[in-house]
Amino acid sequence: MGRYLASSSIESMAVAAKALGKGSSSSMKLAGLRLAAAVAETLPHNDRNTAVVQAEAWKLVERHSKDKEKGPDELRAAYAVLLAAMCRAGGSFLWTAAGFYAEEALKMAVAGLTDEAVSQTTREAFAVTLADLAAAAQQSNAALAAALEAEKKPAKRQQLEKTASSMFQAAMVQPFVDAAVQGSVCTSRALAPLYQDVCTAVALGWSHYASKLTAAGPAAAAQDALVALALRAVSML
């Protein structure tokens, strides 16, 4: 049974990729993304097929990021959910290549968060993705620990450590600070609401991050972490 389930994960990703092919309807693509997210999040980092599944999931996300036509808003949110699913499973693929793909994931999520063309619901989906990425960068993540152990070149290992250690700041603090500062000096009535919406979405991401800490330990510790996060952001304004 275990062997069957492991092989079916790869087959399921192939089905998802086919659903996202050219000519597919939006509803078909949405179904494919939901399937891919479910598969990516289910496999633990040490499953023999996780590397393949995460790599295939990344191909779907990366292909979308390069498309000039991003498609309907709900599809953009679904891509954010797929990237978040990779992170919640440990993001083993993201920590390869000395953390290069984690940095790319960060750029994608921040771009979605700050895109004035998306709805607030989709913006919040990208904020949650940033929170999951920050959580995956914690030392307690077994997938990150495995990537660090597997990296034998000192320079690349150092780069991976740097990428992971800076991810919390880059994903959870800097987007809020940037939006708050830009909003305070913005003179455009058209853009001012965007910065407010970004700050609101990031605050939701903070709550999501705190909820993950609550699940992993005492609620008081999560509350303290959330307060510390807010104070750090405010201190940078």
N, C-alpha and C positions, 0 to 999 in steps of 0.2 A: 504493500500500500504506500509506504514512504517513497519508494522509487517511482511509483505512478504519479504521486502528487508532485514530486520534484520535476518530473518530465512535463507534466501538464502546465507548469508555470511558464515554461519556455513556449509551449504551444499557445498558451493564452496570450502571451505578448505578441506572438506572430499574428494572431487573430486581431488584436488591438491595432497593430501596425497596418494591417490590411484595411481595417475600418477607417483609418485616417488617410487612406490613399486619395489620389486625385479623382475628382468626380463624385466622391462620397457626399451625402447630404450632411447638413449640420447635426441632425439628430443621430446619424450613424457615427459621425466623428465624436460626438459627445459620449455615446455609448462605449466607443473604443477607448477614450480617455479614462472613463470610469473603471473599465476593466483593467487597464494598465495600472492605474493607481491602486486598485485593490490587490493586484498581484505583487506590485513593488513593495507595498507596505507589509504584506503577509510574511515574506521570507526573512528569516533571521540572517544576520551578517555571515554566519558560518555555514549556511546551507551551500551545498556544492553548486547550485544553480543561481545563487544570488548575484555573482559577478556578471553573468550573462543577462539576467533580468534587469539589473540596474543599468548596465550599458545600453540595453535596448530602450529603456525608459528615457535615458539621457538623449539618445538619438532623436526621439520624438519631441522632447522639449527643445533641443537645440535647433531642429529643423523649423519648428514654429517660430523661434526667436529670430531666425534669418528671413522669414517670410515678410514681404512688404505688406501683404494683406493679412492682417491678424485674424480676420473672421469675426463672427458675432461675439458680443461681450461674454456670454455664458461659456463660450469655448475658451476664451482667455482665462476665465476663472478656473476652468477645468484643468488647464495646463498648470496653473499655479498649484492646484490640488495635487497633481501628479508629482510636481517637484517637491512639494511638502511631504508626500508619501515616501519618496526616496529618502528624505531626511529623517523621517520618523522611524524608518527601518535601519537607521545608522548612517546612511549615505556612503556606503563602502566605495562606490565608484567615484564619488566626489572627492575622496581623499587620495585617489591615485594621482600620479604625475605631480607629486609634491603639493597637492592641494589646488592645482590649476583649475579643476572643474568646480571646486567649491567656490573659488573666486568668480568664475563665470556665472554660477548659480546666483551668487550675491548680486552681480550686475543685472541679471535678468529680473530678479525679484524687485530690486530697487527701481528699475525702469518701469515695471508694471505698476508699482506703488505710486509713482509720480506722474504717470501718463494721464494727461487731462482728458483723454478720449474715453477712459473706462468709467464704469459706474462705481459708486461707492462700495457696492457689494464685492465687485471684483478687486477693487483697491484693498479692501480688507482681507481678501483671500491671499493677496500677495504679502500683506503684513503678517499674516499667520505663517506663511511660508518662511519669511525671514526669522520668525520666532523659532520655527522648527529647525532651521539651519543653524541658528545660534545654539540651540540645545544639542544638536548633533556635534557641535564643536567642543563640547565639554569633555574633559579628560575621562569621565566615567563612561563615555561611549565606547563600547567594545570594538566597534568597527574602526574607529579612529585609532584606538590603541593597537589594533592589528596592523593598520596601515603604517604606523610609526615603527612598529617592530619589523615589518617587512622591508622598510626602506633602509638599505645598507649604505648608501652614499651619504656621508655626513652633511654635505651642502644641501642636498634635497631634503634630508630629514629635518634640518634646521629650518628650511623654507616651509615645510609642512607644519612644523610646530609654530612658526610665526603666523601662518595663515589661520590656524585653528585658534591660537590665543587672541588674535585680533578680531575674530569673527563676531564676538558678542558686541563689541564697540561698533563695528561696521554695520551690523544688521539691526541692532536694537536701539542704539543711541544716536548715531550720526544722522540717519534719515529724519528723525524727529527734530534734531537740532537744526539741520539744514532747512527744513520746512518752516520751523518757527522763526528763524532768522530772516529767511527770504520773505515770509509773510509780514514781518514787522516793517520791512522797508519797501514792500510792494505798493506801487501807486496805481496799479491796474485793477479796476473793478472786476474785470473778467478773470484775472488770475488769483486774486486774493482768496476766493472760496476754495481754490485747489489746495493751497497750503494749509488751510484749516482742515480740509478733508483728509489730507495726508497725516496731520498730527492726530486726528481722531482715529484713523486706521492704525497708526503705530501704537496708540494707547491700547487698542484692542489686542494688538500683537503682544504687548506687555502682559496683559491679563492671561493670554494663552500661554505665554512662557511661564508665568507664575503657576498656572494650573498644572503644568507638567512637573514643576517642582513639588507641588502639593501631592501629586500622585506618587512621587518618588520619596517623599519624606514628610515630616511634620508640617502642618499648615502654617504654623507660626514662622517657620524658616522661609516658606514661600512668600509670605507677606513681607518679611524683612527684606527679602531679595527684591521684591517689587518696589518697595520704598527706596531702597538703595539705587535701583535703576532710575527711578524718577528723579532722585536728587542728583545723580550723575548728569542726566540730561539737562536739568535746570542749571547746574553749575557751569555748563558749557555755553549757555546763552549769553 
